[in-house]
Amino acid sequence: MSNDNLPKRILRRPEVEKLTGLSRATLYLRMSQNTFPKSIPLGGRIVGWLESDVLQWIDDCITNASSAT
């Protein structure tokens, strides 16, 4: 599924955690390993993620799990 047609929306960390099921520590670990989309600085210490990037990551996980079986 392509997420290119979604309006641009920035998600804050609690919503990303809820969507992905990943903890804060795991999000930042995977970002450092380049296996999760990078956050976008929003000012000060505030960051967010593009919803389309997170949804694409979820779709990729599903595709990879399906092709592994």
Beta strands, then each sheet from edge to edge (+ up, - down):
strand 1: 10-11
strand 2: 40-43
strand 3: 46-50
sheet 1: 1+ 3- 2+
end
